[in-house]
Amino acid sequence: AAARLAAEQEVENLSGLSPNPEKDIFVVRENRTTCLMAEFAAKFIVPYDVWASNYVDLITEQADIPLSRGAEMKGKCGTNESELEISWLEQAYTLKLFFLKEGHNTSRGQEAFWRLSRIQFTYDTAERTYFKDAVSPGKHTASSHRLSALVTPAGKSYECQAQQTIPLVSSDHQKSVQLLLSEVRIQPFDITADFVFSEEHKCPVDQREQLEETLPLILGLILGLVIVITLCVYHIHHKLTANQVQIPRDRSQYKHMG
């Protein structure tokens, strides 16, 4: 049964198709059909302790860990729960994303949404690419707490070009780890076409930036329309008044009348 399940599921790292070297693309397929797609650029900011120059005091350094291309991945699709697991640098770093689909009561009735419900990041401070001279090196896990992120209507993909910061709490003395996500496009449920995202649901930041870009254009069009209407009204008024008989205001001009 396990062999049959493995044969029916495919996972693909398509990061090489992205023109952005910092952006990764992951696809999970079951029964030859895409069931989860994720594109994003990710970086972790991880604080860790090193000895001060006196070898008595501890000081805190910061490791900036990008998600490397060529990462290994696993995935699991479900009706209401899906997950994506990504590991790199010989599993020194592992990122797990958990997605949940559920219903909510709204003014329009019951509606379904999906969201990123949990994040788990495992890192090894003994790995020397990003951690230099860490005190008591070893593996630690940073996790989200009551996370509800990337909330998206069911049947749509989530899109956000702007950078988002998600805080994680580490098992390393409760240090705060930050996950920086940008250029995100994710859909963990209800993909109807193979390798194709469904209609996008833009994040509020992107919607606001789009409005800020289009608002000057809209105001310019409105102002131009007001000017045109004003000129038309003036032209019509001038034409009507020009055709009317002008009554003399000077009473002396009436003496030739009658």
Disulfide bonds with the S-S distance in Angstrom:
Cys35-Cys77 1.99
Cys160-Cys203 2.11
